Amino acid sequence: MNSTYANHANRVWQEMIRDHSGEWGMDIHHWDWVPGVGVIAMLEYYEATSNPEVLAYLQEWVKRNSEKAKGTKVINSIAPYAIFPALYRATDDAWYRDEAVRVAEWLIKDTPRTREDAFEHTVTENVAFAEQVWADTIFMAVLFLTRTASLVGSKTYAEEALKQVLLHLRLLQDEETNVLFHGWNCGSGDHMSAARWTRANAWIAAGVPMIVKELDQLVAIPDELIERYGRLMSGLLAYQQEDGLWSTVMDQPHFYREVSGSAGIAYGLMKGMELGLISRQEEIVASVEHAFTSIVPYITEEGIVKGVSGGTPVMPTIQAYQDEISTYPTLYGQGLVLMLLANVLQVEKEVLI
């Protein structure tokens, strides 16, 4: 195993679990999508390394923060539950399984939906996005539903998860470029500012292979999903800049480079090839390697991932993504980079075996 990559991953993880109380982007002591992406990534890191300290931390984190999950249920607050099926398998503690089923039932029966029957993107902040579909939902909620479907063998959950993936792809995919718009407004019937935002694409680029991996033993994966995902990944390759990264809005090459989205796309390319969702080609492998080597320099000696854009709603204009969204350290930025590093370590381990 490459000791340099392992060291990078360890430093990124250690920085995530350090006390950053009061820092919105790095404070892991609450229950929302930001720490949720963080713990999902830590689970990937544990599965790649079998480091018992990581598993112990995840168990302790849930124990310490689960009371905070009892507030308003929204799409973004579902994200941390995505680690529950794996924690149940690791510990045989039925509480994890029962909680996962309880939350999955809420998603199936009670979560607000748009007129197209897609999960409406809801957030913990005091703001509503009525009738809006965001790419983020696939990673923040549908991934959890998928893992719970696999855990309990529920075709109902599995079919709902597949339906949500297809609905999001149909509503968000640009038929001209094949990449995704950030969001869709079902009421006005448009993509609002029509930004091809990089991290939105990353949530689905990374999330779909994670979802397919869980579901292919339960239900047939629709040809349309595979076809749309293949077009998406091909479209993303066309926007990779010469320096190996993607701009925060990918079709705006003069906008700043965004590391979390770039890491999520590179991870999706790797997992897509591994699962056969996209064919393994030399140019794709080279693209991943270029992205990876370009991302690593953004990791400081302390393990902080730089170049990560802040929390981003669908902005009123494309230029606003550049002018109004600054970069700073976040758990989701750390997490997407840790997922990429963990997958590189996992691939190296399998080659050695």
C-alpha positions in Angstrom: 0.0 0.0 0.0 1.4 3.4 -1.0 2.5 4.9 2.3 2.2 8.4 1.0 -1.5 8.0 0.0 -2.2 6.3 3.4 -0.6 9.2 5.2 -2.7 11.7 3.2 -5.8 9.8 4.1 -4.9 9.5 7.8 -4.2 13.2 8.0 -7.5 14.2 6.3 -9.4 11.9 8.7 -7.6 13.1 11.8 -8.4 16.7 10.9 -12.1 15.8 10.5 -12.3 14.4 14.0 -10.4 17.2 15.7 -12.6 19.6 17.7 -13.8 22.4 15.3 -16.8 23.5 17.5 -18.5 26.6 16.1 -17.1 26.3 12.6 -20.0 25.6 10.3 -18.0 23.7 7.8 -15.9 21.6 10.1 -18.0 21.1 13.2 -18.8 17.4 13.4 -20.8 17.7 16.6 -24.3 18.0 15.0 -26.7 16.0 12.8 -26.9 17.3 9.3 -25.6 16.7 5.8 -22.2 18.3 6.5 -21.1 15.8 9.1 -23.2 13.2 7.4 -21.0 13.3 4.3 -18.0 13.2 6.7 -19.1 10.0 8.4 -20.1 8.3 5.1 -16.5 9.0 4.0 -15.1 7.7 7.2 -17.0 4.4 6.7 -15.4 4.1 3.2 -12.0 4.8 4.9 -12.7 2.1 7.5 -13.7 -0.5 4.8 -10.5 0.3 2.9 -8.2 0.0 5.9 -10.0 -2.0 8.5 -8.7 0.5 11.0 -10.6 -0.3 14.3 -10.1 3.3 15.5 -12.3 4.6 12.6 -15.1 2.1 13.4 -14.9 2.9 17.1 -15.1 6.6 16.3 -18.2 6.2 14.1 -20.0 4.2 16.9 -19.1 6.9 19.4 -20.1 9.7 17.1 -23.6 8.2 16.6 -24.0 7.6 20.4 -23.0 11.2 21.1 -25.1 12.9 18.4 -28.2 10.7 17.9 -30.3 12.7 20.2 -29.8 15.7 17.9 -31.4 13.7 15.1 -34.8 13.9 16.7 -35.7 17.3 15.4 -37.3 18.0 12.0 -36.8 15.3 9.4 -35.5 16.7 6.2 -33.6 15.3 3.2 -30.3 16.8 4.4 -30.6 15.3 7.9 -30.9 11.8 6.5 -27.3 11.7 5.4 -25.7 10.4 8.6 -28.1 7.5 8.7 -26.3 6.0 5.6 -23.7 4.5 8.0 -26.3 2.6 10.1 -26.6 -0.5 8.0 -22.9 -1.1 8.1 -22.8 -0.4 11.8 -25.5 -3.0 12.3 -23.5 -5.5 10.4 -20.3 -4.7 12.3 -21.9 -4.7 15.8 -25.1 -6.8 15.5 -26.8 -4.1 17.5 -30.4 -4.2 16.4 -30.9 -0.5 17.3 -29.0 0.6 14.1 -31.3 -1.6 11.9 -34.5 -0.5 13.6 -33.6 3.2 13.3 -32.7 2.7 9.6 -36.1 1.1 8.9 -37.9 3.8 10.9 -36.3 6.6 8.8 -36.7 4.6 5.6 -40.4 4.4 6.3 -40.6 8.1 6.7 -38.8 8.7 3.4 -41.2 6.3 1.6 -44.4 7.6 3.2 -44.0 11.1 4.5 -41.2 13.1 2.9 -42.5 16.0 0.7 -42.5 15.2 -3.0 -42.7 17.3 -6.1 -45.5 17.0 -8.6 -43.2 14.6 -10.6 -43.0 12.4 -7.4 -39.4 13.3 -6.8 -38.2 13.9 -3.2 -38.4 17.6 -2.7 -35.0 18.9 -1.4 -35.5 20.0 2.2 -32.9 21.4 4.6 -32.4 22.0 8.3 -32.0 25.7 7.8 -35.2 27.9 8.1 -35.7 28.1 4.3 -37.9 26.2 1.9 -37.3 25.2 -1.7 -40.8 24.2 -2.7 -41.2 22.0 -5.7 -37.4 21.9 -6.2 -35.3 18.9 -7.2 -31.6 19.1 -6.4 -28.9 16.6 -7.4 -27.7 16.6 -3.7 -30.7 14.5 -2.7 -29.3 11.3 -4.3 -26.3 11.3 -2.0 -28.0 12.8 1.1 -31.0 10.5 1.2 -31.4 8.0 -1.6 -28.0 6.4 -0.8 -29.3 5.7 2.8 -32.6 4.3 1.4 -30.6 2.0 -0.9 -28.3 0.7 1.9 -31.3 0.0 4.1 -33.0 -1.8 1.2 -30.0 -4.1 1.0 -29.8 -4.6 4.7 -33.4 -5.8 5.1 -34.0 -7.2 1.6 -36.8 -4.7 0.8 -37.7 -4.5 -2.8 -40.1 -1.6 -2.0 -37.2 0.5 -0.7 -35.0 -0.6 -3.6 -37.6 0.2 -6.3 -38.2 3.6 -4.7 -34.5 4.4 -4.7 -34.2 3.5 -8.4 -37.2 5.6 -9.2 -35.7 8.6 -7.4 -32.3 8.2 -9.3 -34.1 8.0 -12.6 -36.4 11.0 -11.8 -33.4 13.1 -10.8 -31.4 12.1 -13.9 -34.4 12.8 -16.2 -35.1 16.2 -14.6 -31.5 17.4 -14.2 -29.6 16.0 -17.2 -28.8 18.5 -20.0 -29.5 16.6 -23.2 -27.0 18.9 -25.1 -24.0 18.3 -22.9 -25.1 15.3 -20.9 -24.0 16.8 -17.6 -26.4 17.9 -14.8 -27.9 21.2 -13.9 -27.9 22.0 -10.2 -31.6 22.0 -9.8 -35.1 21.8 -11.3 -38.1 23.8 -10.3 -41.2 21.7 -10.9 -43.5 24.7 -10.5 -41.9 26.9 -13.1 -40.7 24.0 -15.2 -37.1 25.2 -15.6 -33.6 24.7 -14.2 -33.6 28.2 -12.6 -30.2 29.7 -13.2 -29.3 26.6 -15.2 -25.9 26.3 -13.7 -23.9 23.2 -14.5 -22.5 23.2 -11.0 -19.6 20.8 -10.4 -20.5 19.5 -7.0 -24.1 18.8 -8.0 -22.6 16.5 -10.7 -20.3 15.0 -8.1 -23.1 14.0 -5.8 -24.6 11.9 -8.5 -21.4 10.8 -10.2 -20.3 9.3 -6.8 -23.7 8.3 -5.5 -25.0 6.2 -8.4 -22.2 3.5 -8.3 -22.6 3.4 -4.5 -26.4 2.8 -5.0 -26.0 0.3 -7.8 -23.5 -1.7 -5.7 -26.2 -2.2 -3.1 -29.2 -2.9 -5.3 -28.0 -5.2 -8.1 -28.8 -8.3 -6.0 -32.3 -7.1 -5.2 -33.7 -5.6 -8.4 -32.7 -5.3 -12.0 -30.8 -2.0 -12.8 -32.8 -0.3 -15.5 -31.0 0.2 -18.9 -32.0 3.8 -18.9 -30.1 4.4 -15.6 -26.9 2.9 -17.0 -27.3 4.7 -20.3 -27.9 8.1 -18.6 -25.0 7.6 -16.2 -22.7 6.7 -19.0 -23.6 9.8 -20.9 -23.2 11.9 -17.7 -19.6 10.6 -17.1 -18.7 11.1 -20.7 -20.0 14.6 -20.5 -18.0 15.3 -17.3 -14.8 14.2 -18.9 -15.2 16.9 -21.6 -15.1 19.6 -18.9 -12.0 18.6 -17.0 -9.6 21.5 -17.3 -5.9 21.1 -18.3 -4.8 21.3 -14.7 -6.8 18.1 -13.9 -9.7 19.8 -12.0 -13.2 21.1 -12.7 -14.3 24.7 -12.3 -16.9 25.3 -9.7 -19.3 25.8 -12.6 -17.8 23.4 -15.1 -18.6 25.2 -18.3 -17.0 28.4 -17.0 -13.3 27.6 -17.2 -12.3 31.0 -15.8 -14.2 30.3 -12.6 -12.1 28.9 -9.7 -11.3 25.2 -9.5 -13.4 23.3 -7.0 -11.7 20.4 -5.2 -14.6 18.6 -3.5 -16.6 18.3 -6.8 -13.4 17.2 -8.6 -12.8 14.5 -6.0 -16.4 13.3 -6.2 -16.2 13.1 -10.0 -12.9 11.2 -9.9 -14.3 8.8 -7.3 -17.4 8.3 -9.5 -15.2 7.5 -12.6 -13.3 4.9 -10.6 -16.3 3.3 -9.1 -18.2 3.4 -12.4 -15.4 1.5 -14.1 -15.1 -1.0 -11.2 -18.8 -1.8 -11.4 -19.0 -1.9 -15.2 -21.3 1.1 -15.4 -18.8 2.7 -17.7 -16.2 0.9 -19.8 -12.6 0.9 -18.6 -10.7 3.0 -21.1 -7.2 4.3 -21.0 -8.4 7.9 -21.4 -10.7 7.6 -18.3 -7.9 6.0 -16.2 -5.6 8.9 -17.3 -8.3 11.4 -16.4 -8.7 10.0 -12.9 -5.0 9.9 -12.3 -4.7 13.5 -13.5 -7.5 14.6 -11.2 -6.0 12.7 -8.2 -2.5 14.1 -8.6 -4.0 17.6 -9.0 -6.1 17.2 -5.8 -3.3 16.0 -3.5 -1.5 19.3 -3.4 -4.6 20.9 -1.9 -4.2 18.8 1.2 -2.1 20.7 3.8 0.4 19.2 6.2 -2.3 19.4 8.9 -4.7 17.5 6.7 -7.0 20.3 5.7 -8.5 20.1 2.2 -8.4 23.5 0.5 -10.3 24.8 -2.5 -13.7 23.7 -1.3 -16.7 25.9 -2.0 -19.1 26.7 0.8 -22.7 25.5 1.2 -24.4 26.4 -2.1 -28.1 26.6 -2.8 -29.2 27.1 -6.4 -27.9 30.6 -7.0 -29.9 33.2 -8.9 -27.3 33.6 -11.6 -24.3 31.6 -12.9 -21.9 34.4 -12.0 -23.1 34.3 -8.4 -21.5 30.8 -8.0 -18.1 32.5 -8.6 -18.7 35.9 -6.9 -20.8 34.9 -3.8 -19.6 31.4 -2.8 -16.2 31.5 -1.1 -14.0 28.5 -0.3 -13.1 27.2 3.2 -12.5 23.9 4.9 -15.6 21.7 5.3 -16.4 18.1 6.3 -17.9 17.3 3.0 -14.8 18.6 1.2 -12.7 16.5 3.5 -15.1 13.6 3.0 -15.1 13.5 -0.8 -11.4 13.7 -0.9 -11.2 10.9 1.8 -13.5 8.8 -0.3 -11.2 9.2 -3.3 -8.1 8.4 -1.2 -9.8 5.4 0.4 -10.8 4.0 -3.0 -7.3 4.3 -4.2 -6.0 2.5 -1.1 -8.7 -0.2 -1.6 -7.7 -0.8 -5.2 -4.0 -1.0 -4.3 -4.9 -3.5 -1.5 -6.8 -5.7 -3.9 -4.0 -5.7 -6.4 -1.6 -6.8 -3.6 -3.9 -9.6 -2.6 
